[in-house]
Amino acid sequence: MILDVFRRQFFTDAGRPVRAAQGSHFSVQVRYLKTQEHALLKLSGGGGLFVEPRSMDAATPSDEFQVVWLPQASCQEAMHQAQCEPLSIGVARSGRRFGIRVPSQHFHAVFSKVKPEGQFLAPGQRMSWHCGPWPFGSDRKTLGFASWSWQARPLQPARTVEGGVMWLVQSVTEPPQPVWNMQHGQVMVSRCESLSAGLASVPNVIGPQSTVELCSSGNVGPWLVRDPWTQATRSMPTVAAPNVCTQLQEIEERVEQAILQKLPAERMETDEHDSRIQALEQQMQHLASRQQALEGVVTEQHKQHTAQVQGLQTQVVTQMEAQRTQMENLFEFLGHQWTDSFVGLLCSLFWTLLSCRRSQNTWSLDHHCRCHLVHWGL
């Protein structure tokens, strides 16, 4: 789609070319296929990219498209307006102004639809004119160029003349006639070289010659030096200024009385509300006392349970200690008894062995030992 990109330049918001460090945005010139022009222009306004078709030498904008400018509209509002307009082919931007781009053949229809109160001016070479005098206080809507069959756009008042105001007007074609008869008098249209030349540097003062001379001389006004009402004001009795605090107090009293008068009378009776509030307070106090009593009962029961548990623990420990003592005594007694019996058996065996050796009777020794072993359960 894009064949070449060249000639990058940096600009300010006002459109003045500057260095790269001082610019707020930059522009480039691109060369593209003519068959893809509408598709490329549809991308204008998206992602901070704006496309403007130019002539073949890139000196002037293309006359195939026109822009309907939207004064004081943001970029989002311009994009929304472009999406709502079927004949729109993209968003245009010039500095901080935004608009919608349309083909030239649909320019008038889209302009009348988007700006119904605006004054349409066909595209072409603009010419500046002085038109007037118009009555003082006239605005753009009162200038009736439509009845003249002349397509012109009033810009602003240029200068004041005797009998009214001269307006600066732009048009593409010349007026049908230079002088028009209106209700307030004749209106003349004359060619102006440029917009800056058509504006007066110093506004003219309209009025009687004596008043104009007095205002332009720079002297002090005569009413400030010689006031004819000075002696009359001195002879009048002076009235003391009212006290501000007193006035504020009176205003507060008035406001308070007005509010009390507007309030219903039944809402001002507070005896019933006081009795209800007292009943609620008594109920709350009763609930608080019962809550405290319940807390005391719970605390007392907790103490009793704690004492019972401690008593049971003491009894269990005492019983366990008594049983342990009895078991130790029993084991100690059985141990002593078994030891004495075993020692007696050993002694008897020992004496029997000695006696058998003496008699050398092995059979009787074996028989005697077995008898003793059987006697002791061994």
Buried (B, 14 or more C-beta within 10 A) or exposed (E): EEEEEEEEEBBEEEEEEEEEEEBEBEBEEBEBEEEEBEEBBBBBBEEEEBBBBEEEEEEEBBEEBBBBBBEEBEBEEBBEBBEEBEBBBBBBBEEEBBBBBBBEEBBBEBBEEBBEEBBEBEBEEEBBBBBBBBBEEBEBEEBEBEEBEBBBBBBEBBBBBEBBBBBBBBBBEEBEEEEBEEEEEEBEBEEBEEBEEBBEEEEEEBEEEEEEEBEEEEEEEEEEEEEEEEEEEEEEEEEEEEEEEEEEEEEEEEEEEEEEEEEEEEEEEEEEEEEEEEEEEEEEEEEEEEEEEEEEEEEEEEEEEEEEEEEEEEEEEEEEEEEEEEEEEEEEEEEEEEEEEEEEBEEBBEEBEEEBEEEEEEEEBEEBBEEBEEEEEE
